[in-house]
Amino acid sequence: MADTATFRDTSLGTPEQLRDPDYTPPLGKAVPLGIQHVLAMFASNVTPAIIVAGAAGFGFGSNSADFPSLIYMIQMSMLFAGVATLFQSIGIGPVGARLPIVQGTSFAFLPIMIPAVAGQGVAGMAGLMTGVMIGGIFHFFLGTFIGRLRFALPPLVTGLIVLMIGLSLIRVGIQYAAGGVPKMGTEGFGTFAMWLPALVVIVVTLAVKFFTRGLVSVSAVLIGLIAGYVVALLMGQVSFGNVAGAAVFAPPMPFSWGLDFNLAIIVGMMFMAVISAIETVGDVSGICKGGAGREATDREISGATYADGLGTAIAGIFGGLPNTSFSQNVGLISMTGVMSRHVVTIGGLFLIVCGLVPKVGAVVSTVPINVLGGGVIVMFGMVAAAGINMLSEVKWNRRNMVIFAVSLSVGFGLQLEPSALQHLPQWLQILLTSGLLPAATLSIGLNLALPDDLE
């Protein structure tokens, strides 16, 4: 593996300055560094909104009169990723780690959100956003005792949960690459014309990732999507009809879809908040290790968790999805060696500006669903791979194999055959057939109950 120091620019500052979160590099260097943080996470940040809108029925290719709501959700994804990033980098009282942590919309919540809104159109958004808001408030309060939860979530549990998230989403990637829900059941689904742009995305992403270095390599998925977009454009699959009508500036609207207290969504969001909080603990630790060569402090960990929750709660009020720290940006900090939180602040401000301009969201919405499918096949596969990587730290004795086997079988099995729970109340079906809640509950419970000396 190449030494990451070879990518570092010594003109940015001395080694001591680069390890200092409070140091600000020269502005001419800081602005490009901030924008590259945005480029590294941009595709992943807007994808959950596109998938949720598609599941609800007003996404790409739906010809729904509510399609502008997708543009608004993309806009909110950018705006509140920027706001939450500022919470982390600048901080407000106990809120924020005051570290270069980039926030963005989380994939982890998708297995809960997709069944919660499936086929409901914009009518399902009120319950979803209310759940996001309440889940964010719960996430915020996790910051007061997050350190005490870590004992119950060893790599066996966290690795299984991340693997389940990836496995539950892979089907979505294939559906999108073949043409998406609007084309399912028609002759147009799965045609070569649908698959070609998606395959271009995958091939270009892999080529850029493994045969380039620096920012270009980090932005591989974005570059792959651009390549696939160009192919789709040449094939006549891109429509710019919504761009001309989009406003140049529009403020976010609180409770634009109203309030609706849905127990299944609220419980699901609170459960996933715990998982997201643990992920943030890992990201904060990774930033401190990779960028400053030290361990994260308790104040940094709690502050980061507070910012996660506050960012998510505010996003839910205005129609955004849950926010969490973005792991790909942790890797970017390790690569550049620049620990400055002010660089990330610049990236956050850039995201906020984009989020206030609906035309940016409208341009993003011109990306064909099959092009996005190529990107999410890679992204969701990487989520599953990250879970497997976590599981590599597990000592695979008989005890841990039984815990993994039972938890995976029940969780993944219910996900594959949701009709097995058709006699349960609807809210409980949503929670259990996501697969995440039963798998996590079983793995945590068995890990705490079974003796450690069971070989």
C-alpha positions as CSV (number, residue, x, y, z in Angstrom):
1,M,0.0,0.0,0.0
2,A,1.4,3.4,-1.0
3,D,2.4,5.7,1.8
4,T,-0.3,8.3,2.2
5,A,2.4,10.9,2.9
6,T,3.3,10.9,-0.8
7,F,-0.1,12.7,-1.5
8,R,0.5,15.4,1.0
9,D,1.4,19.0,0.0
10,T,4.1,20.4,2.3
11,S,3.2,24.0,1.2
12,L,0.0,23.6,3.2
13,G,1.8,24.0,6.5
14,T,4.2,22.3,8.8
15,P,3.5,18.7,10.0
16,E,2.5,20.2,13.4
17,Q,0.1,22.6,11.8
18,L,-1.5,20.0,9.6
19,R,-2.3,17.8,12.7
20,D,-4.0,20.8,14.4
21,P,-7.8,21.0,13.8
22,D,-7.7,24.7,14.5
23,Y,-5.1,25.5,11.9
24,T,-6.3,27.2,8.7
25,P,-4.3,26.5,5.5
26,P,-3.8,29.4,3.0
27,L,-7.2,30.3,1.5
28,G,-6.0,29.4,-2.0
29,K,-5.4,25.8,-0.8
30,A,-8.2,25.6,1.7
31,V,-11.0,26.2,-0.7
32,P,-10.1,23.4,-3.2
33,L,-9.5,21.1,-0.2
34,G,-13.0,21.9,1.1
35,I,-14.6,21.4,-2.3
36,Q,-12.9,18.0,-2.8
37,H,-14.5,16.9,0.5
38,V,-17.9,17.7,-1.1
39,L,-16.9,15.9,-4.4
40,A,-16.0,12.8,-2.4
41,M,-19.4,12.5,-0.8
42,F,-21.8,14.2,-3.2
43,A,-23.2,11.2,-5.0
44,S,-23.7,9.2,-1.8
45,N,-25.3,12.2,-0.1
46,V,-28.2,12.7,-2.6
47,T,-28.8,9.0,-3.4
48,P,-30.9,8.2,-0.4
49,A,-33.4,10.9,-1.2
50,I,-33.7,9.6,-4.8
51,I,-34.3,6.0,-3.5
52,V,-36.9,7.1,-0.9
53,A,-38.8,9.1,-3.5
54,G,-38.6,6.2,-5.9
55,A,-40.0,3.8,-3.3
56,A,-42.8,6.2,-2.5
57,G,-43.7,6.6,-6.2
58,F,-42.7,10.1,-7.2
59,G,-39.1,9.4,-8.2
60,F,-37.3,9.1,-11.6
61,G,-39.5,7.9,-14.5
62,S,-42.7,7.9,-12.4
63,N,-44.3,10.8,-14.4
64,S,-45.9,11.8,-11.1
65,A,-47.3,15.3,-10.6
66,D,-45.3,15.2,-7.3
67,F,-41.9,14.9,-9.0
68,P,-40.9,18.4,-7.8
69,S,-40.9,16.9,-4.3
70,L,-37.9,14.8,-5.3
71,I,-36.1,17.9,-6.4
72,Y,-36.9,19.5,-3.0
73,M,-35.6,16.4,-1.1
74,I,-32.3,16.5,-3.1
75,Q,-32.1,20.2,-2.2
76,M,-32.6,19.4,1.5
77,S,-30.0,16.6,1.3
78,M,-27.4,19.2,0.3
79,L,-28.5,22.0,2.6
80,F,-28.7,20.0,5.8
81,A,-25.6,18.0,5.1
82,G,-23.9,21.4,5.0
83,V,-25.6,22.6,8.2
84,A,-24.8,19.4,10.1
85,T,-21.2,19.7,8.8
86,L,-21.0,23.2,10.3
87,F,-22.4,21.8,13.6
88,Q,-19.4,19.4,13.7
89,S,-16.6,21.7,12.4
90,I,-17.6,24.9,14.2
91,G,-19.6,23.6,17.1
92,I,-22.3,25.2,19.4
93,G,-21.6,24.7,23.1
94,P,-21.4,20.9,23.7
95,V,-22.6,20.2,20.1
96,G,-20.0,19.3,17.6
97,A,-16.6,17.5,17.8
98,R,-14.8,20.6,16.4
99,L,-13.0,18.2,14.0
100,P,-13.0,17.9,10.2
101,I,-16.1,15.7,10.1
102,V,-18.3,15.8,7.0
103,Q,-21.9,15.0,7.5
104,G,-24.3,13.5,4.9
105,T,-27.5,11.6,4.4
106,S,-27.1,8.1,5.7
107,F,-27.7,4.8,3.7
108,A,-28.1,3.0,7.0
109,F,-31.6,4.2,7.5
110,L,-32.8,3.1,4.0
111,P,-34.0,-0.4,5.0
112,I,-36.4,1.2,7.5
113,M,-37.4,4.1,5.2
114,I,-38.1,2.2,2.0
115,P,-40.9,-0.1,3.4
116,A,-42.3,2.8,5.5
117,V,-43.1,4.9,2.4
118,A,-43.5,2.2,-0.3
119,G,-46.2,3.2,-2.7
120,Q,-47.6,6.0,-0.5
121,G,-46.5,8.9,-2.6
122,V,-46.0,12.3,-0.9
123,A,-48.7,11.2,1.7
124,G,-46.0,9.0,3.3
125,M,-43.6,11.8,3.8
126,A,-45.3,13.3,6.8
127,G,-44.8,10.1,8.8
128,L,-41.3,9.6,7.6
129,M,-40.2,13.2,8.4
130,T,-41.8,13.1,11.8
131,G,-39.9,9.9,12.5
132,V,-36.7,11.5,11.3
133,M,-37.2,14.4,13.6
134,I,-38.0,12.3,16.7
135,G,-35.2,9.9,15.9
136,G,-32.8,12.8,15.6
137,I,-33.9,14.1,19.1
138,F,-33.3,10.6,20.5
139,H,-29.9,10.5,18.7
140,F,-29.0,13.8,20.3
141,F,-29.6,12.5,23.8
142,L,-27.4,9.4,23.0
143,G,-24.5,11.8,23.2
144,T,-24.8,11.9,27.0
145,F,-24.0,8.2,27.4
146,I,-22.8,6.8,24.0
147,G,-19.6,5.6,25.6
148,R,-21.5,3.2,27.8
149,L,-23.2,1.5,24.9
150,R,-20.0,0.4,23.1
151,F,-19.6,-2.7,25.2
152,A,-22.8,-4.2,23.7
153,L,-21.7,-3.6,20.1
154,P,-18.5,-5.6,19.4
155,P,-17.4,-6.2,15.8
156,L,-19.6,-9.4,15.6
157,V,-22.7,-7.2,16.1
158,T,-21.7,-4.1,14.2
159,G,-20.2,-6.1,11.3
160,L,-23.4,-8.1,11.0
161,I,-25.6,-5.0,11.0
162,V,-23.6,-3.2,8.4
163,L,-23.5,-6.4,6.3
164,M,-27.4,-6.6,6.6
165,I,-27.7,-3.0,5.5
166,G,-25.6,-3.7,2.4
167,L,-27.5,-6.9,1.5
168,S,-30.9,-5.3,1.9
169,L,-30.0,-2.5,-0.5
170,I,-28.2,-4.5,-3.3
171,R,-31.6,-5.5,-4.8
172,V,-32.3,-1.8,-5.2
173,G,-29.2,-1.3,-7.2
174,I,-30.0,-4.0,-9.7
175,Q,-33.6,-2.8,-10.1
176,Y,-32.3,0.7,-10.8
177,A,-29.7,-0.5,-13.3
178,A,-32.4,-2.4,-15.2
179,G,-34.7,0.6,-15.5
180,G,-36.3,1.0,-12.0
181,V,-39.8,0.4,-10.7
182,P,-41.5,2.4,-13.5
183,K,-40.3,-0.1,-16.1
184,M,-40.7,-3.3,-14.0
185,G,-43.2,-5.6,-15.6
186,T,-42.7,-4.0,-19.1
187,E,-40.6,-5.0,-22.1
188,G,-38.3,-2.0,-21.4
189,F,-37.1,-3.5,-18.1
190,G,-33.6,-5.0,-18.2
191,T,-32.9,-4.2,-21.9
192,F,-29.3,-3.6,-23.1
193,A,-30.2,0.1,-23.5
194,M,-30.9,0.2,-19.8
195,W,-27.9,-1.8,-18.7
196,L,-25.3,-0.1,-21.0
197,P,-25.0,3.2,-19.1
198,A,-25.1,1.3,-15.7
199,L,-22.2,-0.9,-16.9
200,V,-20.2,2.1,-18.0
201,V,-20.6,3.6,-14.6
202,I,-19.3,0.4,-12.9
203,V,-16.3,0.0,-15.3
204,V,-15.2,3.6,-15.2
205,T,-15.6,3.7,-11.4
206,L,-13.4,0.6,-11.0
207,A,-10.8,1.9,-13.5
208,V,-10.6,5.3,-11.8
209,K,-10.5,3.8,-8.3
210,F,-7.6,1.4,-9.0
211,F,-5.6,3.2,-11.7
212,T,-5.5,6.7,-10.3
213,R,-4.4,8.4,-7.1
214,G,-5.3,11.3,-4.9
215,L,-8.6,13.2,-5.3
216,V,-9.4,11.6,-8.6
217,S,-9.3,8.1,-7.0
218,V,-11.4,9.3,-4.1
219,S,-14.1,10.7,-6.5
220,A,-14.3,7.5,-8.5
221,V,-18.0,7.0,-8.1
222,L,-18.8,10.6,-9.1
223,I,-16.6,10.3,-12.2
224,G,-18.2,7.0,-13.0
225,L,-21.7,8.5,-12.8
226,I,-20.6,11.4,-15.1
227,A,-19.3,8.9,-17.6
228,G,-22.5,6.9,-17.5
229,Y,-24.5,10.1,-17.7
230,V,-22.7,11.1,-20.9
231,V,-23.5,7.7,-22.5
232,A,-27.2,8.0,-21.4
233,L,-27.3,11.5,-22.9
234,L,-26.0,10.3,-26.2
235,M,-28.6,7.5,-26.1
236,G,-31.4,10.1,-25.6
237,Q,-32.2,9.0,-22.0
238,V,-31.7,12.4,-20.4
239,S,-34.4,15.0,-20.0
240,F,-33.8,18.6,-19.0
241,G,-37.5,19.4,-18.8
242,N,-37.5,20.1,-15.0
243,V,-34.4,22.3,-15.0
244,A,-35.8,25.4,-16.8
245,G,-38.8,25.6,-14.4
246,A,-36.7,25.2,-11.2
247,A,-36.2,28.3,-9.1
248,V,-32.8,30.0,-8.8
249,F,-33.3,30.4,-5.0
250,A,-35.7,28.9,-2.6
251,P,-35.6,28.7,1.3
252,P,-36.5,25.4,3.1
253,M,-40.1,25.1,4.3
254,P,-40.7,23.7,7.8
255,F,-43.2,20.8,8.1
256,S,-44.0,21.1,4.3
257,W,-45.6,17.7,4.4
258,G,-47.2,18.0,7.9
259,L,-46.8,15.8,10.9
260,D,-47.9,12.2,11.3
261,F,-46.8,10.0,14.3
262,N,-46.1,6.5,12.9
263,L,-44.9,4.2,15.6
264,A,-43.1,1.8,13.3
265,I,-41.1,4.6,11.7
266,I,-40.3,6.3,15.0
267,V,-39.1,3.0,16.7
268,G,-37.1,2.2,13.5
269,M,-35.4,5.6,13.5
270,M,-34.6,5.4,17.2
271,F,-33.0,2.0,16.7
272,M,-31.0,3.1,13.7
273,A,-29.9,6.2,15.7
274,V,-28.0,3.8,18.0
275,I,-26.3,2.2,15.0
276,S,-25.5,5.5,13.4
277,A,-24.0,6.8,16.7
278,I,-21.7,3.9,17.0
279,E,-20.6,4.5,13.4
280,T,-19.8,8.1,14.2
281,V,-17.7,7.0,17.2
282,G,-15.7,4.9,14.7
283,D,-15.3,7.8,12.3
284,V,-14.2,10.2,15.0
285,S,-11.7,7.7,16.2
286,G,-10.5,7.2,12.6
287,I,-10.1,10.9,12.0
288,C,-8.1,11.4,15.2
289,K,-5.9,8.4,14.4
290,G,-5.4,9.1,10.7
291,G,-5.1,12.9,10.9
292,A,-3.5,13.6,14.3
293,G,-2.0,10.3,15.4
294,R,-4.0,10.3,18.7
295,E,-7.1,8.8,20.3
296,A,-10.4,10.7,20.3
297,T,-11.4,12.4,23.5
298,D,-14.7,11.7,25.3
299,R,-15.8,15.3,24.6
300,E,-15.1,14.9,20.9
301,I,-17.1,11.7,20.7
302,S,-20.1,13.1,22.7
303,G,-20.0,16.3,20.7
304,A,-20.0,14.5,17.4
305,T,-23.0,12.4,18.5
306,Y,-24.9,15.6,19.6
307,A,-24.2,17.1,16.2
308,D,-25.4,14.0,14.4
309,G,-28.7,14.1,16.3
310,L,-29.3,17.8,16.1
311,G,-28.5,17.8,12.3
312,T,-31.0,14.9,11.8
313,A,-33.7,16.5,13.9
314,I,-33.5,19.8,12.0
315,A,-33.3,18.1,8.7
316,G,-36.5,16.2,9.5
317,I,-38.4,19.4,10.3
318,F,-37.5,20.8,6.8
319,G,-38.0,17.6,4.8
320,G,-34.5,16.2,4.9
321,L,-33.3,12.6,5.7
322,P,-31.1,11.5,8.6
323,N,-27.5,12.7,8.7
324,T,-24.4,11.0,9.9
325,S,-20.6,11.3,9.6
326,F,-19.3,10.2,6.2
327,S,-16.6,7.5,6.3
328,Q,-15.2,8.2,2.8
329,N,-14.2,11.7,4.1
330,V,-12.3,10.1,7.0
331,G,-10.2,8.3,4.4
332,L,-9.7,11.6,2.5
333,I,-8.3,13.2,5.7
334,S,-5.9,10.3,6.2
335,M,-4.8,10.7,2.6
336,T,-4.2,14.4,2.5
337,G,-2.9,14.7,6.1
338,V,-4.9,17.9,6.5
339,M,-6.7,17.9,9.9
340,S,-8.1,21.4,9.6
341,R,-11.7,21.7,10.6
342,H,-11.9,25.0,8.8
343,V,-11.3,23.2,5.5
344,V,-14.4,21.1,6.1
345,T,-16.3,24.3,7.1
346,I,-15.7,25.6,3.6
347,G,-17.1,22.4,2.2
348,G,-20.1,22.7,4.4
349,L,-20.8,26.3,3.2
350,F,-20.5,25.1,-0.4
351,L,-23.2,22.4,0.3
352,I,-25.5,25.0,1.9
353,V,-25.2,27.3,-1.1
354,C,-26.1,24.3,-3.4
355,G,-29.0,23.4,-1.2
356,L,-30.5,26.9,-1.5
357,V,-30.5,26.7,-5.3
358,P,-33.2,24.3,-6.6
359,K,-31.7,24.4,-10.0
360,V,-28.8,22.3,-8.6
361,G,-31.3,19.7,-7.4
362,A,-33.1,19.8,-10.7
363,V,-29.8,19.1,-12.6
364,V,-29.1,16.2,-10.3
365,S,-32.6,14.9,-11.0
366,T,-31.8,14.6,-14.7
367,V,-29.5,11.7,-14.0
368,P,-31.3,8.6,-15.4
369,I,-32.3,5.9,-12.9
370,N,-30.2,3.3,-14.7
371,V,-27.1,5.5,-14.5
372,L,-27.7,5.9,-10.8
373,G,-28.2,2.1,-10.6
374,G,-24.6,1.6,-11.7
375,G,-23.4,3.9,-9.0
376,V,-25.5,2.3,-6.2
377,I,-24.4,-1.2,-7.2
378,V,-20.9,-0.1,-6.3
379,M,-21.9,1.9,-3.2
380,F,-24.2,-0.7,-1.7
381,G,-21.7,-3.4,-2.4
382,M,-19.1,-1.4,-0.6
383,V,-21.5,-1.2,2.4
384,A,-21.7,-5.0,2.5
385,A,-18.0,-5.3,2.1
386,A,-17.4,-2.9,5.0
387,G,-19.5,-5.2,7.2
388,I,-17.4,-8.2,6.1
389,N,-14.3,-6.3,6.9
390,M,-15.6,-5.6,10.4
391,L,-16.4,-9.3,10.8
392,S,-12.8,-10.2,10.0
393,E,-11.9,-9.0,13.4
394,V,-14.1,-11.6,15.0
395,K,-12.7,-14.7,16.6
396,W,-14.7,-17.4,14.8
397,N,-15.3,-19.9,17.6
398,R,-18.5,-22.0,17.9
399,R,-20.2,-19.4,20.1
400,N,-19.7,-16.5,17.6
401,M,-20.6,-18.7,14.6
402,V,-24.0,-19.7,16.3
403,I,-24.7,-16.0,17.1
404,F,-24.0,-14.9,13.5
405,A,-25.8,-17.9,11.9
406,V,-29.1,-17.4,13.9
407,S,-29.1,-13.6,13.6
408,L,-28.4,-13.7,9.8
409,S,-30.8,-16.5,9.1
410,V,-33.7,-14.8,10.9
411,G,-33.0,-11.2,9.7
412,F,-32.2,-12.0,6.1
413,G,-34.9,-14.6,5.9
414,L,-37.6,-12.2,7.0
415,Q,-36.3,-9.7,4.5
416,L,-36.6,-12.3,1.7
417,E,-40.0,-13.6,2.7
418,P,-41.9,-10.7,4.4
419,S,-45.3,-12.5,3.9
420,A,-44.2,-14.9,6.7
421,L,-45.3,-12.1,9.1
422,Q,-48.5,-11.1,7.4
423,H,-50.7,-11.8,10.5
424,L,-48.8,-9.2,12.6
425,P,-49.8,-5.6,12.9
426,Q,-48.6,-3.4,10.0
427,W,-46.2,-1.3,12.1
428,L,-44.5,-4.4,13.4
429,Q,-44.2,-5.9,9.9
430,I,-42.4,-2.8,8.8
431,L,-39.9,-3.1,11.6
432,L,-39.3,-6.8,11.4
433,T,-39.2,-7.4,7.6
434,S,-36.4,-4.8,7.2
435,G,-34.3,-7.6,8.6
436,L,-32.1,-5.1,10.6
437,L,-34.1,-5.0,13.8
438,P,-34.4,-8.8,14.3
439,A,-30.8,-9.4,13.3
440,A,-29.5,-6.7,15.6
441,T,-31.7,-7.7,18.5
442,L,-30.8,-11.3,18.3
443,S,-27.0,-10.7,17.9
444,I,-26.9,-8.2,20.8
445,G,-29.1,-10.4,23.0
446,L,-27.2,-13.6,22.3
447,N,-23.8,-11.9,22.6
448,L,-24.7,-10.7,26.0
449,A,-26.4,-13.9,27.2
450,L,-24.1,-16.7,25.9
451,P,-21.0,-17.3,28.0
452,D,-17.7,-16.2,26.5
453,D,-16.0,-19.5,27.3
454,L,-18.3,-21.4,25.0
455,E,-15.9,-22.7,22.3
